[in-house]
């Protein structure tokens, strides 16, 4: 017996689920919320995505692809300074372009999850750690290429970028304006290590 043909668009359903989790958070979102937003009945959602935790993981992947592309694009910049600019200015613009001031889906989840949602918090922490590791590895390559001084601490610089990035997202959620956050980025980059030939 052939399986039933899926009667909904998987990408549209994921996009709708992203909006729900982004607005309500992981714990504030019920499966009923998701069925209403996607227009897909519970059995259809379960069959395509699994339980709420599994669906959230797919949502996080979708959110990263759609809204955090500037983070991965930044790794292709020719200098560490331009990479840092791409990361921080990109986040400031993305976070303040949302009229609903929802902040960052991942950061919101990591900060707001209770012990009942510990697996989700751990998932988000792992995502952050992976992002920081990618920044550190790229900074180490810049250093090998002579773009950063040998004295630069690449691990600390990566952690610095992630920390400022988180702060920008939290402030944007609180309603801080784009011009204010762009000024913060400019200040944050003022102390970025110069390439040896720029000293």
C-alpha positions as CSV (number, residue, x, y, z in Angstrom):
1,X,0.0,0.0,0.0
2,X,1.5,3.3,-1.0
3,X,2.0,6.1,1.6
4,X,-0.2,9.1,1.5
5,X,1.0,12.1,-0.5
6,X,2.1,14.9,1.8
7,X,-0.5,17.6,1.5
8,X,1.6,20.6,2.7
9,X,4.8,22.4,1.7
10,X,7.5,21.4,4.1
11,X,9.4,24.7,3.7
12,X,6.3,26.8,4.3
13,X,5.5,24.7,7.5
14,X,9.1,25.2,8.8
15,X,8.9,29.0,8.1
16,X,5.6,29.2,10.1
17,X,7.1,27.2,12.9
18,X,10.2,29.5,13.0
19,X,7.8,32.5,13.6
20,X,6.0,30.7,16.4
21,X,9.1,29.6,18.3
22,X,10.7,33.0,17.7
23,X,7.8,34.9,19.1
24,X,6.9,32.5,22.0
25,X,10.1,30.7,22.8
26,X,10.5,26.9,23.1
27,X,8.6,26.4,26.3
28,X,5.9,29.0,25.5
29,X,5.1,27.2,22.3
30,X,2.6,24.3,22.3
31,X,2.1,21.7,19.6
32,X,-1.4,23.2,19.1
33,X,0.3,26.6,18.4
34,X,2.3,24.9,15.8
35,X,-0.6,23.1,14.1
36,X,-2.5,26.4,14.0
37,X,0.4,28.4,12.5
38,X,1.3,25.8,10.0
39,X,-2.2,24.7,9.1
40,X,-1.0,21.1,9.4
41,X,-2.8,18.6,11.6
42,X,-0.8,17.0,14.5
43,X,-0.3,13.6,12.8
44,X,1.1,15.3,9.7
45,X,3.5,17.4,11.8
46,X,4.7,14.4,13.8
47,X,5.2,12.3,10.6
48,X,7.3,15.0,9.0
49,X,9.2,16.5,11.9
50,X,8.8,14.3,15.0
51,X,8.1,15.7,18.5
52,X,8.4,19.3,19.6
53,X,12.1,19.0,20.4
54,X,12.9,17.4,17.0
55,X,10.9,20.1,15.2
56,X,12.7,22.8,17.2
57,X,16.0,21.4,16.0
58,X,14.8,21.7,12.4
59,X,13.5,25.2,13.1
60,X,16.9,26.2,14.5
61,X,18.6,25.0,11.3
62,X,16.1,26.9,9.2
63,X,16.6,30.0,11.2
64,X,20.3,29.8,11.0
65,X,20.2,29.4,7.2
66,X,17.7,32.2,6.7
67,X,18.7,34.9,9.3
68,X,22.3,34.2,10.3
69,X,23.9,33.8,6.9
70,X,26.0,36.8,7.6
71,X,27.8,34.8,10.2
72,X,29.0,32.2,7.7
73,X,29.6,34.7,4.9
74,X,31.9,36.6,7.3
75,X,34.3,33.7,7.3
76,X,35.1,34.4,3.6
77,X,36.3,38.0,4.3
78,X,39.9,38.6,3.3
79,X,41.0,40.1,6.7
80,X,40.1,39.5,10.3
81,X,39.0,43.1,10.7
82,X,36.6,42.8,7.8
83,X,35.3,39.5,9.2
84,X,34.7,41.0,12.6
85,X,32.9,44.0,10.9
86,X,30.7,41.6,8.9
87,X,29.7,39.6,12.0
88,X,28.9,42.6,14.2
89,X,27.4,45.0,11.7
90,X,25.4,42.2,10.2
91,X,23.9,41.2,13.5
92,X,23.1,44.8,14.4
93,X,21.3,45.4,11.2
94,X,19.5,42.0,11.2
95,X,18.4,42.3,14.8
96,X,17.1,45.9,14.5
97,X,15.3,45.3,11.2
98,X,12.7,43.1,12.9
99,X,9.7,45.4,13.8
100,X,8.7,42.9,16.5
101,X,12.0,43.1,18.4
102,X,12.2,39.4,18.8
103,X,16.0,39.3,19.3
104,X,17.8,36.1,18.4
105,X,15.9,32.8,18.5
106,X,18.9,30.9,19.8
107,X,19.9,33.4,22.4
108,X,16.3,33.8,23.6
109,X,16.1,30.1,24.1
110,X,19.4,29.7,25.9
111,X,18.5,32.4,28.3
112,X,14.9,31.5,29.0
113,X,14.8,27.7,29.1
114,X,14.0,26.2,32.5
115,X,15.3,22.9,33.8
116,X,12.4,21.2,32.1
117,X,13.8,22.1,28.8
118,X,17.5,21.4,29.6
119,X,18.0,19.4,26.4
120,X,17.0,22.4,24.4
121,X,19.3,24.7,26.4
122,X,22.2,22.3,25.9
123,X,21.4,22.1,22.1
124,X,21.6,25.9,21.9
125,X,24.8,26.0,23.9
126,X,26.4,23.5,21.5
127,X,25.3,25.7,18.6
128,X,27.0,28.7,20.2
129,X,30.1,26.7,20.9
130,X,30.3,25.5,17.3
131,X,29.9,29.1,16.0
132,X,32.7,30.3,18.3
133,X,34.9,27.4,17.3
134,X,34.5,28.3,13.6
135,X,35.4,32.0,14.4
136,X,38.5,30.8,16.3
137,X,39.7,28.6,13.5
138,X,39.3,31.3,11.0
139,X,41.1,33.8,13.2
140,X,43.9,31.3,13.6
141,X,44.2,31.1,9.8
142,X,44.3,34.9,9.6
143,X,47.1,34.8,12.1
144,X,49.0,32.2,10.1
145,X,48.5,34.3,7.0
146,X,50.1,37.3,8.8
147,X,46.9,39.3,9.2
148,X,47.0,39.1,13.0
149,X,50.0,39.6,15.2
150,X,51.5,36.5,16.8
151,X,50.6,37.9,20.2
152,X,46.8,37.9,19.4
153,X,44.8,35.4,21.4
154,X,42.5,33.9,18.8
155,X,40.4,32.1,21.3
156,X,39.8,35.3,23.3
157,X,39.0,37.2,20.1
158,X,36.4,34.6,19.1
159,X,34.8,34.7,22.5
160,X,34.9,38.5,22.4
161,X,33.0,38.5,19.0
162,X,30.4,36.1,20.3
163,X,29.9,38.0,23.5
164,X,29.4,41.4,21.7
165,X,27.2,39.6,19.2
166,X,25.0,38.3,22.0
167,X,24.9,41.7,23.7
168,X,23.7,43.3,20.4
169,X,20.9,40.8,20.1
170,X,19.7,41.2,23.6
171,X,19.8,45.0,23.3
172,X,17.9,44.9,20.0
173,X,15.2,42.8,21.7
174,X,15.0,45.5,24.4
175,X,14.3,48.1,21.7
176,X,17.7,49.8,21.4
177,X,17.9,51.5,17.9
178,X,20.0,50.5,15.0
179,X,22.1,53.8,15.1
180,X,22.9,53.2,18.7
181,X,24.0,49.6,18.1
182,X,26.0,50.5,15.1
183,X,27.9,53.0,17.3
184,X,28.5,50.2,19.8
185,X,29.9,48.0,17.0
186,X,32.2,50.8,16.0
187,X,33.5,51.2,19.6
188,X,33.8,47.4,19.9
189,X,36.0,47.3,16.8
190,X,38.2,50.2,17.8
191,X,40.6,48.0,19.7
192,X,40.8,45.2,17.1
193,X,44.4,44.0,16.7
194,X,46.1,45.6,13.7
195,X,47.9,43.4,11.1
196,X,51.7,43.5,11.7
197,X,52.3,45.7,8.6
198,X,49.7,48.2,9.8
199,X,51.6,48.9,13.1
